[in-house]
Amino acid sequence: MGSPISPIVANLYMEQLESRALDTAPTPPTMWYRYVDDTMAKIHENAVDSFSEHLNSIDQHIQFTSEQEKDGRIPFLDTCVSINQDGSTKISVYRKPTHTDQYLNFQSNHHLQHKRAVVNTLMLRAHTLVTENEDRTRETQHVKQALKMNNYPEWMLTIPHPKSTTEDTEEPQNEKKIYVSTPYIKGISERLQRAFKIKEAIQIKLTKPALNRDNGYELAAIYDTILTPKRR
């Protein structure tokens, strides 16, 4: 746990486990989707219990619990998959009953970029994941209300445009870079970022917030500033 390679190893093992389970199942599911250890399957209702027992018999240390659809709906990851009367499916956002709509507060001492990322993530999820217009409108209103409760101003509650995946992001190989690390200081870091915006990029490495009493500011993030020498 905590190692960057952990998800890769877990996924490799789960691929091997599911292959054994599906190849040897008496009544395999007709549909099987998996993300790490979270799966969604379509199987005859009479074979649910027997398949669950078979799946849990592959490895005694890897045990699955199952949840069947209710009222034509079933959660999968952060989505709720619903079956319409005509047999088609629709997708909406799923929130656990314990979800509190608490996000990074706008008044916290974090860089504006982090707060913008919260808005972008929630808004993009509503407009790219949800399949029907009525549900999309409802989800957008819910997100805006939740962000307002976390003190986000109205001017930030906009729908971002997805970045193009075809954009050429390769950097010139002959440019020499100088790396400088600076602590985040509210007001000063923003001015530095604006000063370096044209020719320089600021990459953010998050750390746990820690109050530095000696210098009188809250160290909420560490910034690695990549300074590219200006050409004359």
C-alpha positions as CSV (number, residue, x, y, z in Angstrom):
1,M,0.0,0.0,0.0
2,G,1.2,3.5,-0.8
3,S,3.7,2.3,-3.4
4,P,3.3,3.7,-7.0
5,I,3.5,0.1,-8.3
6,S,0.7,-1.2,-6.1
7,P,-2.2,-0.5,-8.6
8,I,-0.2,-2.2,-11.4
9,V,0.5,-5.3,-9.3
10,A,-3.1,-5.5,-8.1
11,N,-4.5,-5.2,-11.6
12,L,-2.1,-7.9,-13.0
13,Y,-3.2,-10.3,-10.2
14,M,-6.9,-9.5,-10.7
15,E,-6.5,-10.2,-14.5
16,Q,-5.1,-13.6,-13.7
17,L,-7.8,-14.3,-11.1
18,E,-10.8,-13.3,-13.3
19,S,-9.4,-15.3,-16.2
20,R,-9.4,-18.4,-14.1
21,A,-12.8,-17.7,-12.6
22,L,-14.5,-16.9,-16.0
23,D,-12.9,-19.8,-17.8
24,T,-14.0,-22.4,-15.2
25,A,-17.4,-21.0,-14.3
26,P,-20.3,-23.4,-15.0
27,T,-22.5,-20.4,-16.0
28,P,-20.3,-17.5,-16.8
29,P,-21.8,-14.0,-17.0
30,T,-22.6,-12.6,-20.5
31,M,-21.1,-9.2,-19.6
32,W,-18.2,-8.5,-17.3
33,Y,-16.6,-5.1,-16.6
34,R,-13.9,-4.6,-14.0
35,Y,-11.9,-1.7,-12.6
36,V,-9.2,-3.0,-10.2
37,D,-11.4,-5.0,-7.8
38,D,-14.8,-3.4,-8.6
39,T,-16.8,-5.3,-11.2
40,M,-20.2,-5.1,-12.9
41,A,-21.5,-8.3,-14.5
42,K,-24.7,-9.5,-16.3
43,I,-25.7,-13.0,-15.4
44,H,-28.9,-15.0,-15.2
45,E,-30.6,-14.4,-11.8
46,N,-30.7,-18.1,-11.0
47,A,-26.9,-18.3,-11.4
48,V,-26.0,-15.4,-9.2
49,D,-25.4,-17.4,-5.9
50,S,-23.5,-20.2,-7.6
51,F,-21.3,-17.8,-9.5
52,S,-20.5,-15.8,-6.4
53,E,-19.5,-19.0,-4.6
54,H,-17.3,-20.0,-7.5
55,L,-15.6,-16.6,-7.7
56,N,-14.8,-16.7,-4.0
57,S,-13.3,-20.2,-4.3
58,I,-10.5,-19.1,-6.6
59,D,-8.4,-17.4,-3.9
60,Q,-9.4,-17.6,-0.2
61,H,-7.6,-14.2,0.4
62,I,-9.7,-12.4,-2.3
63,Q,-13.3,-12.5,-1.4
64,F,-16.1,-10.6,-3.3
65,T,-19.4,-9.3,-2.0
66,S,-22.2,-8.8,-4.5
67,E,-25.0,-6.2,-4.9
68,Q,-27.9,-6.9,-7.3
69,E,-29.8,-4.3,-9.2
70,K,-32.6,-2.6,-7.4
71,D,-35.5,-0.9,-9.3
72,G,-33.5,-1.3,-12.5
73,R,-30.5,0.5,-11.1
74,I,-27.0,-0.5,-9.9
75,P,-24.0,1.5,-8.8
76,F,-20.6,1.0,-10.4
77,L,-17.7,3.1,-9.4
78,D,-19.0,6.7,-9.2
79,T,-21.8,6.0,-11.7
80,C,-25.4,4.7,-11.4
81,V,-26.4,2.6,-14.3
82,S,-30.1,2.4,-15.0
83,I,-32.1,0.2,-17.3
84,N,-34.9,2.0,-19.2
85,Q,-38.2,0.3,-20.1
86,D,-37.0,-0.2,-23.7
87,G,-33.9,-2.0,-22.5
88,S,-31.5,0.8,-23.1
89,T,-29.2,2.1,-20.4
90,K,-28.5,5.5,-19.0
91,I,-25.7,6.7,-16.7
92,S,-25.9,9.2,-13.9
93,V,-23.6,10.2,-11.0
94,Y,-23.7,7.9,-7.9
95,R,-23.1,9.2,-4.4
96,K,-22.9,7.0,-1.4
97,P,-25.5,7.6,1.4
98,T,-22.6,8.9,3.6
99,H,-21.5,11.5,1.0
100,T,-21.4,15.0,2.5
101,D,-20.6,17.2,-0.4
102,Q,-17.5,18.5,1.4
103,Y,-14.7,19.6,-0.9
104,L,-11.6,21.9,-0.7
105,N,-13.0,25.1,0.8
106,F,-12.5,28.2,-1.3
107,Q,-11.4,30.2,1.7
108,S,-8.7,27.7,2.6
109,N,-5.0,28.7,2.1
110,H,-4.5,26.7,-1.1
111,H,-3.5,27.9,-4.6
112,L,-6.4,29.0,-6.8
113,Q,-5.3,26.3,-9.3
114,H,-6.3,23.6,-6.8
115,K,-9.7,25.1,-6.3
116,R,-10.2,25.5,-10.0
117,A,-9.4,21.8,-10.4
118,V,-12.2,20.9,-8.0
119,V,-14.7,22.8,-10.1
120,N,-13.3,21.4,-13.3
121,T,-13.5,17.8,-12.1
122,L,-17.1,18.0,-10.9
123,M,-18.4,19.9,-13.8
124,L,-16.6,17.8,-16.4
125,R,-18.0,14.6,-14.7
126,A,-21.5,16.0,-15.0
127,H,-21.2,16.9,-18.6
128,T,-19.2,14.0,-20.0
129,L,-20.4,11.1,-17.8
130,V,-24.1,11.7,-17.5
131,T,-26.0,10.5,-20.6
132,E,-29.4,12.3,-20.5
133,N,-30.0,16.0,-20.6
134,E,-32.4,16.1,-17.7
135,D,-30.0,14.2,-15.4
136,R,-27.1,16.4,-16.6
137,T,-29.0,19.6,-15.7
138,R,-29.9,18.2,-12.3
139,E,-26.3,17.1,-11.6
140,T,-25.0,20.5,-12.7
141,Q,-27.3,22.3,-10.3
142,H,-26.3,19.9,-7.5
143,V,-22.6,20.6,-8.1
144,K,-23.1,24.3,-8.1
145,Q,-25.1,24.2,-4.9
146,A,-22.5,22.0,-3.2
147,L,-19.6,24.3,-4.3
148,K,-21.5,27.4,-3.0
149,M,-21.8,25.6,0.4
150,N,-18.0,25.4,0.3
151,N,-17.8,29.1,-0.4
152,Y,-17.0,29.0,-4.1
153,P,-18.0,32.3,-5.8
154,E,-20.4,32.3,-8.8
155,W,-17.8,33.3,-11.3
156,M,-15.9,30.1,-10.7
157,L,-18.9,27.8,-11.4
158,T,-18.4,27.5,-15.1
159,I,-18.2,24.4,-17.4
160,P,-14.6,23.9,-18.6
161,H,-13.8,22.9,-22.1
162,P,-12.0,19.5,-22.3
163,K,-8.4,19.7,-23.4
164,S,-7.6,18.4,-26.8
165,T,-5.8,15.1,-26.8
166,T,-4.2,15.8,-30.2
167,E,-2.4,19.0,-29.0
168,D,1.4,18.8,-29.5
169,T,2.9,19.1,-26.1
170,E,6.4,18.2,-26.9
171,E,9.0,20.6,-25.6
172,P,12.2,21.6,-27.5
173,Q,15.0,19.3,-26.5
174,N,17.8,21.9,-26.8
175,E,16.5,24.2,-24.1
176,K,18.4,24.1,-20.8
177,K,16.2,24.3,-17.7
178,I,17.0,25.5,-14.2
179,Y,14.9,23.9,-11.4
180,V,14.0,26.1,-8.4
181,S,11.8,25.0,-5.4
182,T,9.9,27.7,-3.6
183,P,7.3,27.4,-0.8
184,Y,3.7,28.5,-1.4
185,I,3.1,32.0,0.1
186,K,-0.3,33.4,-0.5
187,G,-0.1,36.5,-2.8
188,I,3.5,36.2,-3.6
189,S,3.3,32.8,-5.3
190,E,0.5,34.0,-7.5
191,R,2.5,37.0,-8.6
192,L,5.5,34.8,-9.4
193,Q,3.3,32.5,-11.5
194,R,1.9,35.4,-13.5
195,A,5.5,36.8,-14.0
196,F,6.6,33.4,-15.4
197,K,3.4,32.6,-17.3
198,I,4.6,33.2,-20.8
199,K,7.9,31.4,-21.0
200,E,7.8,29.3,-17.8
201,A,5.6,26.6,-16.3
202,I,4.8,26.1,-12.6
203,Q,4.3,22.4,-11.7
204,I,2.6,21.7,-8.4
205,K,3.6,19.0,-6.0
206,L,1.1,18.7,-3.2
207,T,2.1,18.1,0.4
208,K,0.2,17.9,3.6
209,P,-0.5,21.5,5.0
210,A,1.8,22.4,7.8
211,L,1.9,25.7,9.6
212,N,5.3,27.2,9.7
213,R,5.1,29.4,12.8
214,D,8.7,30.7,12.5
215,N,8.0,32.4,9.1
216,G,4.4,33.2,9.8
217,Y,2.8,31.6,6.8
218,E,1.0,28.3,6.1
219,L,3.0,25.9,3.9
220,A,0.2,24.3,1.9
221,A,2.1,23.2,-1.2
222,I,5.6,23.1,-2.7
223,Y,6.1,24.6,-6.1
224,D,8.7,23.4,-8.5
225,T,9.2,26.4,-10.8
226,I,10.8,25.5,-14.2
227,L,12.6,28.5,-15.4
228,T,13.4,28.6,-19.1
229,P,16.1,31.1,-20.1
230,K,14.7,33.9,-22.2
231,R,16.1,34.3,-25.7
232,R,17.2,37.7,-26.8
